[in-house]
Amino acid sequence: MPESRLALGILLMLGAGFCFAALDATAKHLSQTFPVPMLVWARYAVHLALMTAFLAPSMRGRLVATRRPLAMTLRALMLVGTTGFAMAGFRILPLAESTALLFVTPLVVVLLARYMLAETVSAGRWLAVAAGFAGALLVARPGGALSLQGVVLMSLAAACYAIYQVQTRHLTLTENGVTMLFYTAMVGTLAMSLAAPLYWGGPTPGATEALLIASLGIYGGVGHWMMIHAFRHAPASALAPYLYVQLVWAGLLGWLVYDHLPDAMSVAGMAVIAASSISIALSSRARPGRAAADTDAAC
C-alpha cells in the first residue's frame, strides 16, 4: 500500500475521532439546558438530512434497499439507545472518563460474539478482556468521585453499542455499509420523532444554541464519512490504534471547555482500556469490508 494512502487514512481517522469528541462535548454542554431526547433527535435528524441531500440523488432506491429490514431496524435502535444513554451520561460525568467507559465496548463485543455468533476466543483475548475491565474499574472506582448514576448510564450505553456491533458483524455479510449507515439515521429520526410528545419542551433555543444543536448531526455525519473513507485508504489493523486518539481529544476538550483533567488513576485506566481494545482489534482477522461497515460511532 502506498504510504500516501496510509497517511491519508490515518489523518481521516484522527479527524473522525475529533468530530466524535466534539459531538460529545457539545452534547454535554447542551444537555445542561435541553432534554437529552431532543438532542438525540437533532443528532439523527440532521445526519439524515445530510445523507439524503448528498447520497439520495445518486443512489436513489439503493440507499434503502435491504434484504433484512427488521434486523437493520433493530440494529439502528440499539445505536439510538447508545446515543441516548451516552448523552445522559455525558451530562453527569467528566468528558474523558465517560468516553473511556464507553470504550469498553470492544471488550463486551468479544463476550457477546462468543455466545451469540459462536466465535472462538483465544486465551490472549480473554486476558485482554479481563485487563480492559480492570481498567474500567480504575476509571469508575466504586466509591470514588464519579457519579454512580453516570457510570450506570455509560455502562448501559456500552452494552447497547456492543449488541449493535455484534449485529453489524452479522449484517455485513449481506448488506451495504452505506445503507446500514443510512438506516441508523433514518430509524433514529423516526423513533425519536414518534416519541417527541413524551419529551418535547423546555426553553426555546436561541440562534447560537440552535446552531450548536444542529452541529450534533454535522459532527456525527462528517465523522462517519471520514471514518468510512479512512478504512477505504488503509487496513483496519493499521487504523485501530488511532481510533483511540478520541480519548485524547476528549481529554483535551474536557480540559479546554470544562476545565477538568482526569487524575492519574483514571489516566492509567484509560490506557489499559485502550491497550486491551487495540490488542483485540489487531488480533482479529476480519474480512475486508467488515471494518468499513463497522464504522458507526457510539454517538
ZIWOBEL-V91823 format. One record per residue. N is the residue number from 0. RES is the residue in three letters. SS is DSSP state (A for helix, B for strand, O for the rest). Layout:
BEGIN
N&RES&SS ; N&RES&SS
END
This chain:
BEGIN
0&MET&O ; 1&PRO&O ; 2&GLU&A ; 3&SER&A ; 4&ARG&A ; 5&LEU&A ; 6&ALA&A ; 7&LEU&A ; 8&GLY&A ; 9&ILE&A ; 10&LEU&A ; 11&LEU&A ; 12&MET&A ; 13&LEU&A ; 14&GLY&A ; 15&ALA&A ; 16&GLY&A ; 17&PHE&A ; 18&CYS&A ; 19&PHE&A ; 20&ALA&A ; 21&ALA&A ; 22&LEU&A ; 23&ASP&A ; 24&ALA&A ; 25&THR&A ; 26&ALA&A ; 27&LYS&A ; 28&HIS&A ; 29&LEU&A ; 30&SER&O ; 31&GLN&O ; 32&THR&O ; 33&PHE&O ; 34&PRO&O ; 35&VAL&A ; 36&PRO&A ; 37&MET&A ; 38&LEU&A ; 39&VAL&A ; 40&TRP&A ; 41&ALA&A ; 42&ARG&A ; 43&TYR&A ; 44&ALA&A ; 45&VAL&A ; 46&HIS&A ; 47&LEU&A ; 48&ALA&A ; 49&LEU&A ; 50&MET&A ; 51&THR&A ; 52&ALA&A ; 53&PHE&A ; 54&LEU&A ; 55&ALA&A ; 56&PRO&A ; 57&SER&A ; 58&MET&A ; 59&ARG&A ; 60&GLY&A ; 61&ARG&A ; 62&LEU&A ; 63&VAL&O ; 64&ALA&O ; 65&THR&O ; 66&ARG&O ; 67&ARG&O ; 68&PRO&A ; 69&LEU&A ; 70&ALA&A ; 71&MET&A ; 72&THR&A ; 73&LEU&A ; 74&ARG&A ; 75&ALA&A ; 76&LEU&A ; 77&MET&A ; 78&LEU&A ; 79&VAL&A ; 80&GLY&A ; 81&THR&A ; 82&THR&A ; 83&GLY&A ; 84&PHE&A ; 85&ALA&A ; 86&MET&A ; 87&ALA&A ; 88&GLY&A ; 89&PHE&A ; 90&ARG&A ; 91&ILE&A ; 92&LEU&O ; 93&PRO&O ; 94&LEU&A ; 95&ALA&A ; 96&GLU&A ; 97&SER&A ; 98&THR&A ; 99&ALA&A ; 100&LEU&A ; 101&LEU&A ; 102&PHE&O ; 103&VAL&O ; 104&THR&A ; 105&PRO&A ; 106&LEU&A ; 107&VAL&A ; 108&VAL&A ; 109&VAL&A ; 110&LEU&A ; 111&LEU&A ; 112&ALA&A ; 113&ARG&A ; 114&TYR&A ; 115&MET&A ; 116&LEU&O ; 117&ALA&O ; 118&GLU&O ; 119&THR&O ; 120&VAL&O ; 121&SER&O ; 122&ALA&A ; 123&GLY&A ; 124&ARG&A ; 125&TRP&A ; 126&LEU&A ; 127&ALA&A ; 128&VAL&A ; 129&ALA&A ; 130&ALA&A ; 131&GLY&A ; 132&PHE&A ; 133&ALA&A ; 134&GLY&A ; 135&ALA&A ; 136&LEU&A ; 137&LEU&A ; 138&VAL&A ; 139&ALA&A ; 140&ARG&O ; 141&PRO&O ; 142&GLY&O ; 143&GLY&O ; 144&ALA&O ; 145&LEU&O ; 146&SER&O ; 147&LEU&A ; 148&GLN&A ; 149&GLY&A ; 150&VAL&A ; 151&VAL&A ; 152&LEU&A ; 153&MET&A ; 154&SER&A ; 155&LEU&A ; 156&ALA&A ; 157&ALA&A ; 158&ALA&A ; 159&CYS&A ; 160&TYR&A ; 161&ALA&A ; 162&ILE&A ; 163&TYR&A ; 164&GLN&A ; 165&VAL&A ; 166&GLN&A ; 167&THR&A ; 168&ARG&A ; 169&HIS&A ; 170&LEU&A ; 171&THR&O ; 172&LEU&O ; 173&THR&O ; 174&GLU&O ; 175&ASN&O ; 176&GLY&A ; 177&VAL&A ; 178&THR&A ; 179&MET&A ; 180&LEU&A ; 181&PHE&A ; 182&TYR&A ; 183&THR&A ; 184&ALA&A ; 185&MET&A ; 186&VAL&A ; 187&GLY&A ; 188&THR&A ; 189&LEU&A ; 190&ALA&A ; 191&MET&A ; 192&SER&A ; 193&LEU&A ; 194&ALA&O ; 195&ALA&A ; 196&PRO&A ; 197&LEU&A ; 198&TYR&A ; 199&TRP&O ; 200&GLY&O ; 201&GLY&O ; 202&PRO&O ; 203&THR&O ; 204&PRO&O ; 205&GLY&O ; 206&ALA&A ; 207&THR&A ; 208&GLU&A ; 209&ALA&A ; 210&LEU&A ; 211&LEU&A ; 212&ILE&A ; 213&ALA&A ; 214&SER&A ; 215&LEU&A ; 216&GLY&A ; 217&ILE&A ; 218&TYR&A ; 219&GLY&A ; 220&GLY&A ; 221&VAL&A ; 222&GLY&A ; 223&HIS&A ; 224&TRP&A ; 225&MET&A ; 226&MET&A ; 227&ILE&A ; 228&HIS&A ; 229&ALA&A ; 230&PHE&A ; 231&ARG&A ; 232&HIS&A ; 233&ALA&O ; 234&PRO&O ; 235&ALA&A ; 236&SER&A ; 237&ALA&A ; 238&LEU&A ; 239&ALA&A ; 240&PRO&A ; 241&TYR&A ; 242&LEU&A ; 243&TYR&O ; 244&VAL&A ; 245&GLN&A ; 246&LEU&A ; 247&VAL&A ; 248&TRP&A ; 249&ALA&A ; 250&GLY&A ; 251&LEU&A ; 252&LEU&A ; 253&GLY&A ; 254&TRP&A ; 255&LEU&A ; 256&VAL&A ; 257&TYR&A ; 258&ASP&O ; 259&HIS&O ; 260&LEU&O ; 261&PRO&O ; 262&ASP&O ; 263&ALA&A ; 264&MET&A ; 265&SER&A ; 266&VAL&A ; 267&ALA&A ; 268&GLY&A ; 269&MET&A ; 270&ALA&A ; 271&VAL&A ; 272&ILE&A ; 273&ALA&A ; 274&ALA&A ; 275&SER&A ; 276&SER&A ; 277&ILE&A ; 278&SER&A ; 279&ILE&A ; 280&ALA&A ; 281&LEU&A ; 282&SER&A ; 283&SER&O ; 284&ARG&O ; 285&ALA&O ; 286&ARG&O ; 287&PRO&O ; 288&GLY&O ; 289&ARG&A ; 290&ALA&A ; 291&ALA&A ; 292&ALA&A ; 293&ASP&O ; 294&THR&O ; 295&ASP&O ; 296&ALA&O ; 297&ALA&O ; 298&CYS&O
END
